[in-house]
């Protein structure tokens, strides 16, 4: 299993549109084959910065999602709201203490 972390930074006036859209699509993202977890975080100090954390069974599962028509639709909408270039990391999960 590995984790995909994406940092998204929005113009302040676009935050409501982003959150409304995320609310409407989050279940579809979560139900993508191989997706095991989807979380959204907002920075405590800069309310314009968000992070998504998604857990995937395999890199192929993430790539299949990223190459889907659904992802293209989501990304086309979301990228218009940015105030900075998004950043993304794919990391291997080594330990988890719950």
C-alpha positions in Angstrom: 0.0 0.0 0.0 1.2 3.5 -0.7 -0.1 7.0 0.0 -0.6 9.8 -2.4 -0.4 13.3 -0.8 -1.5 16.3 -2.9 -1.1 19.9 -1.8 -3.7 22.3 -3.3 -3.7 26.0 -2.9 -6.7 28.1 -3.8 -7.7 31.7 -4.3 -9.7 32.4 -1.1 -12.9 33.2 -3.1 -12.7 29.8 -4.7 -12.6 27.7 -1.5 -16.4 27.3 -1.3 -16.6 26.0 -4.9 -13.8 23.6 -4.2 -15.4 22.3 -1.0 -18.8 22.0 -2.7 -17.3 20.0 -5.6 -15.2 17.8 -3.3 -18.4 17.0 -1.3 -20.1 15.9 -4.5 -17.3 13.7 -5.8 -15.6 12.3 -2.7 -17.6 9.0 -2.7 -16.7 8.4 -6.3 -13.0 8.9 -5.6 -13.2 6.7 -2.6 -14.9 3.9 -4.6 -12.3 3.9 -7.3 -10.7 0.4 -7.7 -7.8 0.1 -5.3 -8.6 3.2 -3.2 -8.6 2.3 0.5 -8.8 5.8 2.1 -9.5 9.4 1.1 -9.0 12.3 3.5 -9.1 16.1 3.0 -7.2 18.5 5.3 -7.0 22.2 5.6 -4.0 24.1 6.8 -4.5 25.6 10.3 -2.5 28.8 9.5 -3.3 29.3 5.8 -6.9 28.5 5.1 -6.2 28.6 1.3 -4.0 25.4 1.5 -5.5 21.9 1.4 -4.1 18.5 1.3 -5.6 15.3 0.1 -4.4 12.0 1.4 -5.4 8.9 -0.5 -4.3 5.3 0.2 -4.0 3.0 -2.8 -3.4 -0.8 -3.1 -1.0 -0.4 -6.0 0.5 2.4 -8.1 -1.4 0.9 -11.1 -4.7 1.6 -9.3 -3.8 5.2 -8.8 -2.6 5.5 -12.4 -5.9 3.9 -13.7 -7.8 6.5 -11.6 -5.6 9.4 -12.9 -6.1 8.3 -16.5 -9.9 8.0 -16.1 -12.5 10.4 -17.7 -13.8 11.1 -14.2 -10.4 12.3 -13.0 -10.0 14.5 -16.1 -13.4 16.1 -15.3 -12.5 16.6 -11.7 -9.0 18.0 -12.5 -10.3 20.3 -15.2 -12.7 21.9 -12.7 -10.3 22.1 -9.8 -7.2 23.5 -11.5 -9.2 26.6 -12.5 -9.5 27.5 -8.8 -5.7 27.3 -7.9 -3.6 30.3 -6.8 -0.4 28.2 -7.0 0.9 25.1 -8.7 -0.2 21.9 -6.9 2.4 19.6 -5.5 2.1 15.8 -5.2 4.0 13.0 -3.5 3.6 9.2 -3.7 5.1 7.6 -0.6 5.2 4.1 0.7 3.5 3.6 4.0 6.0 2.0 6.4 4.2 2.2 9.7 0.9 3.2 11.2 0.1 3.5 14.9 -3.6 3.9 15.6 
